[in-house]
Amino acid sequence: MTNWLISIEGTATGHSVALALALLAAFLHAVFGALQKGRHDPWLTRGAIDAAYCLMAAPFALFVVPWPEPHMWAIFALVWVIHIFYKVLQAAAYTKGAYTVVYPVVRGTGPLFTVIGAYLIFDESFSGMQWFGVAVLLAGIFGLALYNLIFLQAERDTLHVALGLAFVTGLFVALYTTLDAYGIRATADPFTFLAWFFMIDGFFFPILAYRRWNAMENPPQVGPLLRRGFFGGIVAFLSFGSIMLATRLDKVGEAAILRETSTVFAALIGWLVLKETVGPRRIMLMALIAAGAVIVEFGG
């Protein structure tokens, strides 16, 4: 598998595989976000998910994949710090605002700065048509945020705080996407990066979540929380793993843009599963997001 992936890097086949991986990551990332915002406290859910994928990744990191090269340890340390900030901000945003309010802003801020980072670090460039696609996609995503700001009545007292936290979280999405892409390209075996990333990344947040759970007057039962964590860990492997592999096989900026079609999936999940309101104007804005992603993909 590793040899095949390395052999298709930068090829037409690699581009097609990266496209499929980015779209898979989009759907699964929306599922992941809904899991964190759903039944339990977002901090506790994230802690359970991180504990699950840390434990699942450990045997592969320690005994299956090749060990990281010496230069990778500094990259892992920086990745770990960036992801901690991202997860703390994401949990805080979900605590203050509805899923369909927070998610579009996070995902809208991320790709714009990721494209800029990909230009500076990987010397990637977009055509004029692709930049038009970025503008269309961002118009849809931030249009959703503006719609929520004007019309949403629920959680009105914390809405501005939620949107502010979501914007800052999006900046960290751009940071981790760009840095993860650098890390997975810096090692000979991409699965070495993935296994060690998940093991290292999952270490801190369970401690934070346990302290929060222990301080609650009526903490939730552990069993359902652990089951959600296990399912979330599987989703995290597939979602984050897919987008990281996509950024190794093809352009980082394009993969980041395509992943942001997750906003469409998020709105559908928010409507169908979390019972949040989705009206015709939101549907039109989601269509803009999808159209922008299509323009970016085929405008190069």
N, C-alpha and C positions, 0 to 999 in steps of 0.2 A: 504493500500500500504506500509506504513512504517513498520508495523508488519511483512508483508511478506518478505520485503527486509532484515530485521534484522534476520528473521528465516533462510534465506538461506546463510548467511555469512559463509564463510569457507567450504561450501558444494560443491558437484559436480554440483548441480544446480546453485549455486552462481558462480562457475567458468564459466559455459556456458553463464550465463547472463552477467558476466563481459566481456567475449570475445565479445559478440554481442555489448555491450555498447562501448567498446574500438574501434571496427571497425566503428561503427556509428560516434563516436567522430572523428575518422581519416578523414572520408569523409567530415563531417561538418566543421572541423577545416580548411581543404583546402578551402572550400567555404568561410569561414570567412576571411581567409587571402586574397583571391581574392577580396572580397568586400572592404577590407581596402586598397588594392593596386590599385583598379580599377579606376573608372571615376574621383573621387574627390581627393583632397589632403589627404594623409594618416592620417594626424593629425586631420583634420576636420571630416573625416569619423569615426575615432575611437571615437572622442568626441560625435558624433551623436549616435553611437551605445551604448556607455556607458550611455548616458542620457536616451536612450530608455529602456535599461534593468534595470537601477536604478528605474525609475518610474514604470515599470511593476512589479518589485519585491517588492516594498515598501508595497502595501496592504497585500501581503502574509506574509511578515516579521512581520508587525505590528499587523495583525488581524487574521491570519489563523494558522500558525505554532506555536508550543510552543516557548516561549522566551528562548534565550541562557542562559546556566548556567553561573555563575559568572566567572569561569576560562576561558570562551571562549572569553572574551573581549580582553585580551592580545593577543590571537591567531589571532583574527580578525585584530587587529592593525598591527601586523607583516605581515600578509597576504596582507593587503592593501598597505603597503610600498613596499613589494617585487613586487606586480603587477604593481604599478606605474612605478618603474624602468624598468620592462619588457616592458610595453607599450610605454614608451618614447624611449627606445632603438629600439623597433620594428618599430615604426613610422619613426625614423631617418634612419634606414636601408632601409626601403621601399622608402624613399626619394632619397637615393643614388644609389639604384640598382634595377634591374628588379625582378619581383616576383619569376621567376624560378631560379634566382641567389641567392637571399636572403633566400628563404624558406628552401631549402635543408640543408643549413649550420645551420640554427636555429634548425631545427628538428633533425639534426644529432648530434649536441652537447648535446642537452637536454637529450636523453635517456641514454647515457653513464654515465653521472653524476647522473642521477636519480637512476640508478641501484646501483651505489655506495652509494648514500644516503639511499636507501631502505635497503641495507645491514647494514649500520651503525645505522639507527634509528629503523627499523622494524625487524632486524635480518633475512632478507630474503637472500636466496642463490640460485645460478643458477648451474645447472649441466654443465659438460664439453661441452655437445652437445649444450646446450642453449648459452653458451659463444661463441661457434663457430657461432651460429645464430646471436648473437650480432655483431660479427666481420663481417659477410657477409652483414648484414644490414648497418653497418657503412661504409663499403667499397663502397656500392652502393651510399649512401648519399654523402659521401665526394668525391667519384668519380665524381658525378654530379658537385660538387663545383669546382673540379680541371678542369673538362672539360670546364666549364664556364670561369674559369680564363685563360685558354690557348686559347680558340677558340672564345669566345664571343667578338664581335666588338662594339655592342651598349653600351653606358654609360661607355666606357673604362676608361675615366679619373677619375671616382669615384668608379671603381670596387673594388679596394683594400680596400677603406674605407668601402664600403658596406659589404664586406666579413668580415672585422674586427668587425664591428657593429653586424653582424649576429652571429658571434662566441660568443661574450659577451652576446647577447640576449639569445642564447642557454643555457648559464650558468644560467641565471635567469629563463628559462623554467624549468630546473632541480630543482632549488630552490622552485619555486611556486608549481610544481607538488608534490614534497615531503612534503612541508608544508601544501598544501591543503589536501593531503591524511591524514596527522596527524590531521588536524582540523576536517575533516568530521568523523574521528573515535573517536574524543574526546567528541562528543556530543551524547546524547541518540537518537535524531531524526535527521537523515541525511538531511531531508528537512529543518530543522531549519538552519543548516549550509549553505545550498544552497541559501535560501531566503535572509538571512542576508548578505551572501557574495556578492551577486549581488547588493543588495541595497547599501552596503558600498563601494564596488569596483567601482561602477559607478558614484561616487560623484565628483571626482577630475578632470578627463580628460575633461569633458564638459567645465569647466572653462578655461582650457588651450586652448582648441580648439576655444572657443569664442574670446579670446584675439587674437589669430592668425587670425581668420576670420575678426575681426574688424580692424586689422592693414593692411589688404590687400587693394591694390589699386582697384582691381576689384574682390570683393568677389563673390563666386558662390551663386546662388539663394538658399534660405533656404528650399523651398519645396522639391526638389529632394533629397537634403541632408538628410532631416528628414525622407523621405520615405526609403532611403537606411539604415538609422539608425534603423528604426523600424524593417525592415527585418533582419538586422544584429543582433539586440537584440534577436529576436526569435532564430536565428542560434546559438548565443552565449549561450543561455539557454540550448539548446539541446546538443551542443558540449561540453562545459565545465561541464555542469551538468552530462552528460553521463560518462565522464572520471573520475570525482570525485566519482560518485557512483561505478564505476568499481574498483577504488582503495580501496573502503570500503569493497566490496564483495570478492576481491581476491588480489593477490600479486600486489604491487605497481609497481615493476620493469617490470613485464610482461605486465601490462596495458600500461605503458609508451612506451614500445617497440612496441606493436601492434598499438598504436596511430600513430607511425611514418610512417606507411604505407600511411599516409596523403600526404607524398611527392609524391607518385605515382599519387594520385588524383590531387595534386597541379600542376604537370607537364601537366596532361591532361587538366585541366582547363586553365592553361597558354596558351596551344596550341589552344584549341577549342574556348575559350571565349576571352582571352586577346590577341590572335593572336601572341604569342611569339613562337619562333622557337623551335621545338622538333624533333631531327633527330634519326636515328637508334641507334647510340651509347648511346644517352640518354635513349632510350627505353630499351636497354640491362642493363643499370645501374639501371633503375627502377625495372626491373625484379629481380635484385639482392636484392633490398630492400624488395620486396614482399617475396622472398625466405627466407631471413633472418628472417622475422617475423614469417613465417610458422615453421621454425626450432626451434625458441624460444618457440613457442606455444606447439609444439608436442615433444620437446626434453627433457621435464621435467620428 
